[in-house]
Amino acid sequence: MTLTFNEYAKQASTTAIYAQATAIEYTTLGLASEAGEVAGVLKRHLRGDHKELDKAKMLLEVGDVL
């Protein structure tokens, strides 16, 4: 399924459930968490766990960062 960024944002907003009083903190921690997963894919490759960088996994994790 391919979505435009606006379509993705609209769908994502339906699952964004958090207190508005801590919206900045909550969303920032979510971003850091997802970016950490992207870094983890690269780290495991650099450590030698995988001969080739798992580009498919990397793209999935980058998509989660959105």
C-alpha angles and dihedrals in degrees: 000000000000120000133183115240090255092051090049092049091050093051093043091053089064090064097041100111115166140116113278090220089068099029096123093047095044096048093043091053090048091052092048091049094051093043087053089058090054089050090048092058090053093043092055090050093049091047088057100250089128126030092212127039107255096236093176091056090044091054092049091052093045087052089055089054088064 
